[in-house]
């Protein structure tokens, strides 16, 4: 399965560049946690990017990006950029 998230940690709001996937001890194959390289917060990439650390606030999560597959081509759904008022 493929999952995509914004490049922003739900805990420290820093970039996730350099983040690593880890399988928790005793977890089944396919279960993966993403660890922020800055604050070390853990997120469940399979379950909507939810924060899973013991003291994590329930609102801490990664922001998902919808993935689309059309005719075998993978793409992401992003909002169109808006032109500031008065600019054309």
N, C-alpha and C positions, 0 to 999 in steps of 0.2 A: 504494500500500500504506500501511497505517497501523501505527504502532508506538507503544507506550506504555512509559514507564519511570518509576520512582520519582523524586521530586524530590530526588535526592542524587547528587552527583558521586562517581564511583568512585575518584577520586584524592584530592581534598581534603575530601570528605564535606560540602561546602557545598551550598546550594540551586542548582539549575540555572535559577532564574528569570532571564530575560534572555539565556539561551543562544541561540546562533545556529547555523543549519545552513549548512554550506559544502560546495561540491563541490571535491574536490581537483583541482589542475591536471592536465589530461589525462584525467581520469576520465570515464566514460560518464555520460550523463544517468540519473538515478535513484540514483547513488551519492552518499551524503551523510555528512558527518561533523558531529557536534554538538560545539561547543567550549564548555567551561565558562567562564562569564564571570569567574570568580574566579581559578582557577589556570591557565587556558588549555589544559587537557588536552583531547585529542580522542578521540571515541568513534565507532565505526562503528554507526550506528543500524540499518542493514540486517542486519548480522551480529551479532545478540545483544548489542549495546552494548559490544563489545570495545574496550578501550583500544588505540589505534594509534600512540601517540607512540613515537619511537625508543627511549627509555629506560624505557618503561612496563613495570611488573611484569606478568607474565602473569595475575595474579589481579585486576588493575584492570579493572573493567567497570561498566556501568550495570545496575541491577536491573530486569528487564523486568516488566511487568504484562500478564497475558493479556487479550487482546481477544476478545470474542465477538460474533458477528452471528447474531441469531435473528429470523427473519421480517423481515429487512431493518433491524432495530434494533440499533445498536451499543451495547455495554455493556462494562464492565471487570469482571474477576473480582478481588475483594478479599476477604481473610479477614474473617469476622464478628468484631465486637468482643466480647471476653470480659468478663463481669462479674467484678470482683474477689471473692474468697472472702468470704462473709458479707454480700454486698450482693445485693439482689434488685430 
